[in-house]
């Protein structure tokens, strides 16, 4: 019985990190969930709402007409939203009447121009809609009688205006949509003697272009999309962009195109994504030869398949120069055989290792996807654009020392002096228990941690069993508190509210969090930690937990963030005592979600959209563009 209980505790003790277990194993999770039919009868309720039952019937009896399963609550996770674009407001032009110089505006050189220049008072008749921040910046600039017009002078659009339009038209090169910033140059008939009509058109253009320039600068800095409107899994403090100086700096800059372009991110990651985007767009329309590999099942060493020829061809196309050099003899000698021979197996193993897959020579769908490039050009471009957008949500400078967790890659990286020093496999949340997308700061490493069971697991997983057997948590060694007071599990009314009930697992070899956890306090209770379930790291698809991030080498990560050695970390663990050590200096951690991302060599890698989040960003792009079409 002790062996059964120990195995059961290991299976449960996965807080935000529960993954699949073998179908034949009967674990505590099975005990908690009960039979499948019962599990489907649960209803969603507020976890703090009282759960009524028959008095004296706590121990699982089904007296009276009470069905305890029908009353079981369920904690549901965050949801995805229907994206709504930022509202546009009319720009208040009523205070734009005062001219800079009576009968004159500044020309492109900044000097006063009287040769048919548009009169400032026509700005009061211009009609433009913009978001609230852009509207305020427009009103601040044009409401100041000392500021001349920026983009027009004389009888038409000046060189500065043409340069700005050129930058906006090239917005696609930095992952933005040129349609969001399009402004038509006013059509002015030189033969038309009506100067008022000309000046009205020019002042309307002036205000419209300024609005688009401000929107562009805002978007380059913080992104087109508000991530917090995508889902409850996105959590960002949206950047505040200072727009008031933009028009003045545009007017004073000797090279307005360079000034506007400089507002884009310039991190190594962004520049790598930008370069890849340009390269793919320069390809022949995405119609380059695409290699396909069709396997109905896993291909093992020693098997035979006509797809072996395509496997060799795909590695020859997508493998690194080093790999192709190391296996030059294999490529040269291969004559199209369908045998999955030892030489080809070795080639595949090295390719798998290069791409972060398990180098076992077994070819499944994850390996096929890497071999075939993962995506066609169109889908890669889409991933790059979304990645560039998401990178704008993060700080412009990630810092010289930080931890990057990329969920679709199932990897965590430690950077020091802006160089990658550690890379390790992770397990992240399953599709029904997704890991959030946010950034924070690492503050503490806790050794020999307790596992505090989240309310979601108490309610969703434990409560069904507790209603039948109230003291089984006592039997398993879990600690239960009600209102901060330690009590036996058997004394709790599990038909009442769980709001003031806490459950935790003491440190042990079976503890869900393993030897240590790395904390960056956040409202989502997400952290990095060890795990006793090491086998999950051998899988290619590792979205298996309840939301937290399991590390394949937690001791190395703890040593890195603490600025110490793995040996010293081992000594801390060897005490067997629960204790925490603060990191000497808080370290940024980016719990991110990029389906396209540069590796340490600057090569872009592409990953499956495990949670389907990219589609929501795409929809938000469309909604934003449609909203902005009504800007003027």
Secondary structure, DSSP 4 states (H G I P E B T S, - for coil): -HHHHHHHHHHH--GGG-----TT---HHHHHH--HHHHTT-----TTS-----TT-TTS---TT--TTTT--------B----PPPPEE---TT--S-SBTTBEE-TTS-EE-SSPPPGGGGGG---EE-HHHHHHHHHHHTSTTPPPSSEETTEE-HHHHHHHHHHHTGGGGT--GGGG--PPP---TT---HHHHHHHHHHHHHHHHHHHHHHHHHHHH-SS-GGGTBTTB---PPPP--TTHHHHHHH-S-HHHHHHTTS---HHHHHHHHHHHHHHHSSTT-S-------SS-B-TT-B-TTHHHHHHHHHHHS-HHHHHHTHHHHHH-----B--HHHHHHHHHHHHHTTS--SS-B-HHHHHHHTTSS-HHHHHHHHHHHHHHHHHS-SS--SSEEEEETTTTEEEEEETTEEEEEEEEEEE-TTSPPPBEEEEEEEEEES--EEE-HHHIIIIIHHHHHH-TTHHHHHTEEEEETTEEE-GGGS-TTS--TTEEEEE-SSTT-TTTTEEEE---TT---EE--S-GGGGGSS--EEESSSEEETTHHHHHHHHHTS-HHHHHHHHHT---EEEEEEEEEEEEEE--SEEE-TTS-EEE---TT-HHHHHHHHHHHHHHHHTT--
